[in-house]
Amino acid sequence: MTQRPVLVVLFDDVQSLDVTGPVEVFAGAARAAGDPSAYPIRTASLDGGPVRTHSGLRLLPDTGLDAAVADGPPHTLVVPGGEGTRAPDPALIDWLRTHAPRAERLVSVCTGALLLAEAGLLDGHRATTHWIACDHLARRYPGVDVDPDPIFVRDGRLSTSAGVTAGIDLALALVEEDLGRDVALTVARHLVVFLRRPGNQAQFSAQLSAQTARREPLRDLQQWISEHPGEDLSVEALAARARLSPRHFARAFHAETGTPPGRYVDRVRLEHARRLLEETSRGVEEVARTSGYGTPEAMRRAFLKALGTGPAEYRRRFHSPVDRLH
């Protein structure tokens, strides 16, 4: 089996889950594939000394960064995030600028994207990071095409992910590319994560990405929408339920949630349909009807627009073998 050495960069105030999440995925994939050497993993800090994570956990690297690449670049270089990315050691940025381009695959987790951007490695590329840092990344590094929505973005040999657990999703996607879907699913089940989320899944659900309305009628309506995606969710119908005029309702809903009602409904329906495709064996026609699309063709158009893939292909890739919704 082909060996794909993985090198994980460590520094003070790193986010521990950004390190251990991908490491567990790659190590688990090697075991699942029956070849412990499939992903030789090493961790390295600038001087090879221990680092303290932002949570206070001490990590002991395997070696120093220069020693780690003395015999050649790694296949996959993982750059985690954390508070330590706010004012990084210039020597670390210099090391990344020199050595990161030599890796076959360059991966950042969470705010690790800020280190890559500081080293000039994201210029001209599409990238993402933790939602809280996306605006900062875009303002400070205008040469980067920042996409704040997906949980991870792949642009050629460069892959960037959103906050913490998204690093696991990205690592699983890389394992599937390397070793196949069965190995990736085995690792996902072992880690008790829900299979694998696609990279273009939003960092937040519709309910979390929108603000919670202050006024009780609108707040209750948000919950009702999520529980009844198959109902008539037109502006007129929702306005009547909220006992407001359609014009007043549309303005109030947008002002209080930050999202127009139509877009909110679209997100809720898409999430509901995805969940049914992932977790049940219900037919596409039933999924389309209960999710409020009416017809499979309408649902297919919505999936292609939002996810770049149709419902059938989405189910093929992400369906759990256990029907968990009845």
Secondary structure by P-SEA (a helix, b strand, c coil): cbbbbbbbbbcccccaaaaaaaaaaaaaaaaaaccccccbbbbbccccccccccccbbbbbccccccccccccccbbbbbbccccccccaaaaaaaacccccccbbbbcccaaaaaaaacccccccccccccaaaaaaaacccccccccccccccccbbbbccaaaaaaaaaaaaaacccaaaaaaaaaaaccccccccccccccccccccccccaaaaaaaaaaaacccccccaaaaaaaacccaaaaaaaaaaaccccaaaaaaaaaaaaaaaaaacccccaaaaaaaaccccaaaaaaaaaacccccaaaaaacccccccccc
